[in-house]
């Protein structure tokens, strides 16, 4: 039975880098993968972009109202005569998926027999769950935390939103780190002290 995996971590914990490494590992062994990312993530446009500078074009750019099952089926049909078959589906920025799309990912894993590894944040800059992350925590077969460290050296679990004028505490849940907005992973003590 194929499974749905959710690998989550704070900003800069290496999620996109790990996804690209997994894709490389499958392909190095002659096995195909599909890369997916929600379209709301405009950083890198149609690419998964690692902070290390590595990037790769996605196979499916998932719009907010798109059906993941249908998108995967269409992609599989388009490559039906190609070899090798798809052995894994990798999702970057999975927190931006809708709960319905997460349920569709579970269906793909269970009924299409394709393991799915979703990478994303657990919470936003106000420590609130993203709808996609919440649903992944509820239905994923396996939850794996990816760790990073705070500036003080402790384990970072929170994401602080920063701008040129300092820490941002209010605003829209989704704001891609571009221009004057960026994020910093912090431990609980530093997050609450700032």
C-alpha positions as CSV (number, residue, x, y, z in Angstrom):
1,X,0.0,0.0,0.0
2,X,1.4,3.4,-1.0
3,X,1.3,6.1,1.7
4,X,0.9,9.8,2.1
5,X,3.9,11.4,4.0
6,X,4.0,14.9,5.4
7,X,7.5,16.2,6.1
8,X,7.1,19.6,7.9
9,X,9.4,22.1,9.4
10,X,10.0,25.7,10.1
11,X,11.4,28.1,7.4
12,X,14.9,27.2,6.2
13,X,14.8,23.6,7.5
14,X,15.7,22.3,4.0
15,X,12.3,21.1,2.8
16,X,12.6,22.1,-0.8
17,X,16.3,20.9,-0.9
18,X,15.2,17.5,0.5
19,X,12.4,17.3,-2.1
20,X,14.9,17.9,-4.9
21,X,17.2,15.3,-3.4
22,X,14.5,12.7,-3.3
23,X,13.6,13.4,-6.9
24,X,17.2,13.0,-7.9
25,X,17.5,9.7,-5.9
26,X,14.5,8.2,-7.7
27,X,15.6,9.3,-11.1
28,X,19.2,8.1,-10.5
29,X,17.7,4.7,-10.2
30,X,15.7,5.0,-13.4
31,X,12.3,5.8,-11.6
32,X,10.2,8.7,-12.7
33,X,8.7,11.3,-10.3
34,X,6.1,14.0,-10.6
35,X,6.7,17.4,-8.9
36,X,3.7,19.5,-7.8
37,X,3.5,22.8,-6.1
38,X,0.5,25.1,-5.4
39,X,0.3,28.1,-7.8
40,X,-0.1,30.5,-4.9
41,X,3.7,30.0,-4.3
42,X,4.9,32.5,-6.9
43,X,8.6,32.3,-5.8
44,X,10.3,30.6,-8.7
45,X,7.2,30.7,-10.8
46,X,6.9,27.2,-12.3
47,X,9.9,25.9,-10.4
48,X,10.7,24.4,-7.0
49,X,13.4,26.6,-5.7
50,X,15.8,25.7,-2.9
51,X,17.6,28.4,-0.9
52,X,20.8,26.6,-1.9
53,X,20.2,27.8,-5.4
54,X,19.1,24.5,-6.9
55,X,15.8,24.5,-8.8
56,X,13.6,22.3,-11.0
57,X,10.5,22.9,-13.1
58,X,7.3,21.3,-11.6
59,X,5.1,19.0,-13.6
60,X,1.9,20.2,-12.1
61,X,1.3,23.8,-10.9
62,X,-1.8,23.3,-8.8
63,X,-4.4,26.1,-8.8
64,X,-6.6,26.7,-5.7
65,X,-9.6,25.1,-7.4
66,X,-7.8,22.4,-9.3
67,X,-8.4,18.7,-8.6
68,X,-5.1,17.0,-7.8
69,X,-6.5,13.5,-8.7
70,X,-7.6,14.8,-12.1
71,X,-4.3,16.6,-12.7
72,X,-2.3,13.5,-11.8
73,X,-4.5,11.3,-14.0
74,X,-4.1,13.6,-17.0
75,X,-0.4,13.7,-16.5
76,X,-0.2,9.9,-16.3
77,X,-2.4,9.5,-19.4
78,X,-0.2,11.9,-21.3
79,X,2.8,9.8,-20.6
80,X,1.1,6.4,-20.7
81,X,3.5,5.0,-23.3
82,X,6.5,6.5,-21.7
83,X,8.8,4.5,-19.5
84,X,9.6,4.4,-16.7
85,X,6.3,4.6,-14.8
86,X,5.8,7.3,-12.1
87,X,7.0,5.9,-8.8
88,X,6.6,8.9,-6.5
89,X,4.7,12.2,-6.4
90,X,6.5,15.1,-4.5
91,X,4.6,18.2,-3.4
92,X,6.4,21.4,-2.4
93,X,4.8,24.1,-0.2
94,X,2.0,21.6,0.7
95,X,0.7,24.0,3.4
96,X,-0.9,26.0,0.5
97,X,-3.0,23.1,-0.7
98,X,-6.7,23.1,0.2
99,X,-8.0,20.4,2.6
100,X,-9.9,18.9,-0.4
101,X,-6.6,18.7,-2.4
102,X,-5.0,16.9,0.6
103,X,-7.8,14.4,0.6
104,X,-7.2,14.0,-3.2
105,X,-3.5,13.3,-2.5
106,X,-4.5,10.6,0.0
107,X,-6.8,9.1,-2.7
108,X,-3.9,9.1,-5.3
109,X,-1.6,7.3,-2.8
110,X,-4.2,4.7,-1.9
111,X,-6.0,4.1,-5.2
112,X,-3.3,4.9,-7.8
113,X,-0.5,3.2,-5.8
114,X,1.8,6.2,-6.0
115,X,3.6,7.2,-2.7
116,X,3.2,10.9,-2.0
117,X,5.7,13.0,0.0
118,X,4.4,16.4,0.8
119,X,6.8,19.1,2.2
120,X,5.6,22.2,4.0
121,X,5.2,24.4,7.0
122,X,3.1,23.4,9.9
123,X,2.1,26.9,11.1
124,X,2.2,30.5,9.9
125,X,3.9,33.6,11.4
126,X,1.1,33.8,14.0
127,X,1.5,30.1,15.0
128,X,-1.8,29.2,13.3
129,X,-2.1,26.1,11.1
130,X,-2.4,26.4,7.4
131,X,-5.6,24.6,6.2
132,X,-3.5,22.2,4.1
133,X,-1.0,21.5,6.9
134,X,-3.9,20.9,9.3
135,X,-5.4,18.3,7.0
136,X,-2.1,16.7,6.3
137,X,-1.6,16.3,10.1
138,X,-5.0,14.6,10.3
139,X,-4.7,12.1,7.4
140,X,-1.0,11.5,6.5
141,X,0.2,8.0,7.2
142,X,3.6,9.3,8.4
143,X,4.5,12.7,9.9
144,X,8.2,13.6,9.9
145,X,9.6,16.8,11.4
146,X,12.5,18.4,9.6
147,X,14.6,20.4,12.0
148,X,16.5,23.6,11.9
149,X,18.0,25.9,14.5
150,X,17.2,29.3,15.9
151,X,19.7,32.2,16.0
152,X,20.3,31.3,19.6
153,X,21.2,27.7,18.8
154,X,18.0,26.0,20.0
155,X,15.6,24.0,17.9
156,X,13.4,26.4,15.8
157,X,9.7,25.6,15.4
158,X,8.1,29.0,14.7
159,X,8.3,31.3,11.7
160,X,8.6,35.1,12.3
161,X,7.6,37.4,9.4
162,X,10.0,40.4,9.1
163,X,9.9,43.5,7.0
164,X,12.2,46.5,6.7
165,X,10.4,48.0,9.7
166,X,10.8,45.0,11.9
167,X,8.7,42.1,13.1
168,X,5.2,41.8,11.5
169,X,2.5,40.4,13.8
170,X,-0.7,41.0,11.7
171,X,-1.7,40.5,8.1
172,X,-2.7,37.9,5.6
173,X,-1.7,34.4,6.3
174,X,0.0,33.9,2.9
175,X,2.7,36.3,1.9
176,X,5.6,34.9,-0.2
177,X,9.0,36.0,1.0
178,X,10.0,38.4,-1.8
179,X,11.3,41.9,-1.7
180,X,11.1,43.5,1.7
181,X,9.3,40.6,3.4
182,X,11.2,37.6,4.7
183,X,10.9,35.0,7.4
184,X,13.1,33.7,10.2
185,X,12.8,30.4,12.0
186,X,12.8,30.9,15.8
187,X,12.6,28.8,18.9
188,X,9.7,29.4,21.2
189,X,11.7,31.6,23.6
190,X,13.0,33.9,20.8
191,X,9.6,34.0,19.1
192,X,7.8,35.1,22.2
193,X,10.6,37.5,23.3
194,X,10.9,39.5,20.1
